[in-house]
């Protein structure tokens, strides 16, 4: 009966979050309520809730996004000069996934992966 999952991540500023996900990562805006943002790309949807007092040094928000063309996605982000996490460059992991990671403006960790 379950059909999808939509993670909810904290954001300090809706405009900054929207700019990063839309202009850097290629998502589209679904809805912007000022203190609640919904974006989508392909079959994925991410929700954000306003948390103005968020201390990004204490934010451990994370999501894992699966892809079927990780090499192209990684190169697209490099071409757009998206900052890849220093410990998250494109690598094949022991658990059978090819992965890379980045942080959004609020220190939410986004890990992109594809089965090898």
SVG drawing of the C-alpha trace seen along z (x, -y; Angstrom):
<svg xmlns="http://www.w3.org/2000/svg" viewBox="-2 -34 40 39">
<polyline fill="none" stroke="black" stroke-width="0.4" points="0.0,0.0 2.9,-2.4 3.8,-4.3 6.5,-6.9 8.6,-8.5 9.2,-12.2 11.9,-13.1 11.6,-16.3 14.7,-18.3 15.3,-21.5 16.1,-24.8 17.0,-28.2 16.0,-30.3 13.6,-29.2 15.1,-31.3 18.6,-30.1 17.4,-26.4 15.3,-26.9 18.1,-28.5 20.5,-25.7 18.2,-22.8 16.8,-24.4 19.8,-26.3 22.5,-23.9 20.9,-20.5 18.2,-20.8 15.1,-20.3 11.8,-22.1 9.6,-23.9 6.4,-22.2 5.2,-24.5 6.6,-27.4 4.7,-28.4 7.6,-30.5 8.2,-28.3 7.6,-25.1 9.1,-24.2 8.5,-21.2 10.8,-20.4 11.0,-17.5 13.2,-16.0 12.3,-12.9 10.4,-10.6 11.8,-12.2 10.2,-14.8 11.9,-16.5 10.1,-18.6 11.7,-21.3 10.5,-22.9 11.7,-26.2 14.0,-26.0 15.5,-29.5 17.4,-28.6 19.1,-25.6 22.7,-25.3 24.2,-23.8 27.1,-22.4 24.5,-20.2 22.4,-19.3 22.6,-15.6 19.8,-15.6 20.7,-13.1 19.0,-11.4 20.1,-8.7 19.0,-9.3 19.2,-6.4 20.1,-7.1 20.4,-5.0 23.2,-7.1 25.5,-8.2 28.4,-9.0 26.4,-11.6 24.8,-13.0 28.2,-13.5 29.7,-15.1 26.7,-17.4 27.2,-18.6 30.9,-19.1 30.1,-21.1 27.8,-23.3 30.6,-23.7 28.5,-22.1 30.8,-21.5 31.2,-17.8 31.8,-16.7 35.6,-16.3 35.0,-12.8 32.3,-12.0 33.9,-12.0 32.6,-9.4 33.7,-5.9 32.6,-2.3 31.8,-1.1 32.3,2.3 28.5,2.7 28.0,2.7 27.1,-0.9 28.8,-3.6 28.3,-6.8 29.1,-10.5 27.9,-13.0 27.4,-16.7 26.1,-19.1 23.3,-21.6 23.4,-25.2 21.9,-23.9 24.4,-21.0 21.9,-18.3 24.0,-15.4 22.8,-14.2 24.3,-10.9 23.7,-9.8 24.1,-6.1 23.7,-3.5 24.0,0.3 27.1,1.6"/>
</svg>
